[in-house]
Amino acid sequence: MIRVVLLIPTLDRSGAEKQLTLLAKGLPRDEFDVEVVCLTRGGPFQTELEAAGIPVTIVGKRFRFDPFAIFRLRRLIAEKRPDILHTWLFAANSAGRLAVKKTGGPKVLVSERCVDSWKSGWQFWLDRKLISRTTHLIGNSQAVADFYRTVGVPAEKLSVIRNGIEIPEPLPVEDVSKLREELGIPVTSKVFGFVGRLAPQKRLKDLLWAFELVVSHGLDVQFVIVGDGPERERLETFAKQIRVDDRVHFIGHREDAASLLPMFDVFWMASEFEGQSNSLMEAMAAARPVIVSNIAPNRELVSSEETGLVVPVTDRVAFAQAALRLLRDPDLATGLAESARARMTGEFAVTGMVAAYSELYRRIFAAS
């Protein structure tokens, strides 16, 4: 039996946390003994994990740098004696590697989920300093792995395991109508959608500009923005300034965000950097036509003119033109959406993701 501890800052309902939960629940129980440790606090996914019989422990980190939390984590690792410590996201990646012994401790696998151009100098310094304590680093896209190669991680310590996606059954037309009614959206309107954190790198202002350009063509359109974050108030103000606030619905964080996707006639995402977007994958799995910014992680999911449309980052006119093209050519929109769903079903199922991690765990364990 291979003992695995998955370490993550929280179990909030976000992308990395969802992937960890899917992995923990999917690992074969006859081969892996799995526990989850949260560095700071639990969250919505904790209930789901515990219901599946997976123990969750909270370390209780209180400060940005909390040596007491690292001490408690070190003691916890010594008590649980995992064969593999698999860490997720910067805070847990740092604390986990600082907490293990340089020799004789568990093998440490680090998950990086984004092209982390946001990191400051001290964070990159710490990442480099901890490479010697890293058995293996997993990126969720080739772009992420390539980024960390430039940071200094040797190629032999790098792998790519892409996110897994749950493929939903198509939603009945009457259920889609109920969703529209819930949000006060007319049946006749075409709906644009975005799901994600309202943060600067998502470039929601570009999408609002593009939406205003679409509105200027006299079309009956609405824009639903699902999610919350530091940019929300500024974006709401901007929507008023360009006079589209009566057509833009900021509905905040939703536990059922994935269930809203069938309501969207167009899903778009303008991010300037990503890792591998769960919301984009979910939109494709739900057979929604997608328009995305031309960054490497998006191109790994969307082949332009085949499974969606790809336009230059920051190009608001191009986003508007692509949206108008899909609205005016329903056959194109349907074809792209069906191809997108087929790709998610064939290449990004949860079972494939779990199998890839299982094989990596076996290989790392066998080499110990």
BELHU-V27553 format. One record per backbone hydrogen bond with DSSP energy under -1.0 kcal/mol. NH is the residue of the N-H (numbers start at 1). CO is the residue of the C=O. Records with the same first field share a line. If there is no record, write none. Layout:
BEGIN
NH=CO, CO
END
This chain:
BEGIN
2=31
4=33
5=84
6=35
7=86
8=37
11=42
14=12
18=14
19=15
20=16
21=17
22=18
23=19
24=20
25=21
26=22
27=23
31=28
32=28
33=2
35=4
36=55
37=6
38=57
39=8
40=9
41=9
45=11
46=43
49=45
50=46
51=47
53=50
54=49
57=36
59=38
61=39
70=66
71=67
72=68
73=69
74=70
75=71
76=72
77=73
78=74
79=75
80=76
81=77
83=3
84=3
85=107
86=5
87=109
88=7
89=111
93=89
94=90
95=91
96=92
97=93
98=94
99=95
107=83
109=85
110=136
111=87
112=138
115=274
116=114
117=115
119=116
124=120
125=121
126=122
127=123
128=124
129=125
130=126
131=128
133=130
134=131
135=108
136=108
137=157
138=110
139=159
140=112
145=141
146=142
147=143
148=144
149=145
150=146
151=147
153=148
157=154
158=155
159=137
161=139
165=348
176=172
177=173
178=174
179=175
180=176
181=177
182=178
183=179
185=180
190=220
192=222
193=266
194=224
196=226
198=228
199=197
202=199
203=200
207=203
208=204
209=205
210=206
211=207
212=208
213=209
214=210
215=211
216=212
217=214
218=215
221=219
222=190
223=247
224=192
225=249
226=194
227=252
231=198
232=229
235=231
236=232
237=233
238=234
239=235
240=236
241=237
242=238
243=240
244=239
247=244
249=223
251=225
257=254
259=256
260=257
263=260
264=261
265=191
266=191
267=289
268=193
269=291
272=201
281=277
282=278
283=279
284=280
285=281
286=282
287=284
288=283
291=267
292=309
293=269
294=311
295=293
299=295
300=296
301=298
302=298
305=308
306=303
307=303
309=290
311=292
315=312
316=314
319=315
320=316
321=317
322=318
323=319
324=320
325=321
326=322
327=323
328=324
333=329
334=330
335=331
336=332
337=333
338=334
339=335
340=336
341=337
342=338
343=339
344=340
345=341
346=342
347=343
348=344
353=349
354=350
355=351
356=352
357=353
358=354
359=355
360=356
361=357
362=358
363=359
364=360
365=361
366=362
367=363
368=365
END
